[in-house]
Amino acid sequence: MPRKTKAKPPAAPQGAYAEWRQHVAALLEGKGVWVGVMREKRWRDLFIEGATPEEAASRAETEAHNMRTTFARQKRR
């Protein structure tokens, strides 16, 4: 039985990643989250998967929250 392959998202034009990353950085700056909270490979993977800058910023915000200790997460903001 032949394998079923997943449809790949269309390839992004050159230079689009840098613009996408700047947009994500601007969104995170407004939320007070450091851009370096995720590794570069994870940013690239999100871009390749076709995540919008808003989705990527949301994911980074979640990861930043989860990196804190249990006691820090339980504190009131």
Buried (B, 14 or more C-beta within 10 A) or exposed (E): EEEEEEEEEEEEEEEEBEEBBEBBBEBBEEEEBEBEBBEEEBBEEBBEEEBEBEEBBBBBBEBBEEEEEEEEEEEEE
